[in-house]
Amino acid sequence: MHIIPGLVVPLEGLLSTLVTTLVFVGLGLIVFALAFFVIAKATPFSVRKEIEEDHNVALAIVIASVILGSALIIAAAIHG
């Protein structure tokens, strides 16, 4: 086995690692989309209008915190 300094994954396992990474990226994007969809349906107003037209910073911070929270959960699941 030839080890390249700084390379953590051996070249033999690179394809499986790449596939696993792409699966988790896909699942992460689905979770982010579902979280935004739930927020958009749960609010009695248009989220897009509030953020883009009315410049509602508080709503943007809440949505960003949901996305960051989901990202932390997904990262912890990937890390094991």
Phi, psi and omega in degrees: 000128180263120182255126177265128180303131179092348180266116185278322183267126175298150183299333180293329182262011185293319182295316180293324177293320178296317179295316179299317179298316180295324177296315180293326176296315178298315178296321178297317178295323177294317179296318178298316180296318179295320179297316179294321179297318179296317178298316182296322180282332183282338182271143181278006181230170179280116180296317180300314180295318181298319183280313186283313187269318184268354178055049180280096184291323181298317178294321178297322179292320179296315179294320178297322179292325176295317180295316179294321177297317176296320179297321177295320179294317179294319178297320178294323178293322179291318183291328177095000000 
